[in-house]
Structure formats: C-alpha cells, structure tokens
C-alpha cells in the first residue's frame, strides 16, 4: 500500500463514519444500553479526540521530525515489506 492509497482509504472510511453519524436517528445515536457502555455518539467523539493530536503531528513539515528525532540509520521499508 502506498501513501496515496492509504490516504484514499482513510478518506473513504471517514466519509462512511460521517454518513453513519448524520443518517442515524438521534435517539439511536445517543442511546446507551447501560451506563457503562458508550453510545455511538461517544465513540465518534472519542475517535475525533484521539485522531486530532496525531493529525496535528503528522501535519508538521518533515524537517520537524529530523530535528526532533534525527534520521534513520537504515533505509526505509515498503508498506508491503512490513517490519
């Protein structure tokens, strides 16, 4: 998987979540079967709050990462090649 494919995949999944959130009736979206179980709305809120810091970090210029952590001592691997 290359970067463009990954970005497209993430955009498609985002649109699916957005569609689900906007088409689900309010009563169902905010429904909690028990006090200890999150509603669909709480799950979406959690995803948004979890992704925002990562999105801000990954939006920084590449030079930020080199300054902060230095350069890799090995060549990059492909997505398909794995770890």
Steps between C-alpha positions, in 0.01 A plus 500: 500500500644838405431836662236604245310173543514536877373860489216399267409209728488726806290760319251232396472367855452855633215557255338173611514605867369846412211352304417262784508783753279730295243240391452318830194624692598712801339262748711212370819705465493611866351178640696329779386145579659529845685772686835327445462463121576791269243623253583530131538876552754444779696259281515757218605770747776273630627433146509873423686581822745215441580592141535879538842498675634245252369705208671814635827310545496343154415838347838639604779539244741208459781714641321500838544124533867513401564776755306320772613140447780508243533286190458124471815292497348259246318534171122525494287191455193472281150460645486156337840401639378555854713518808 
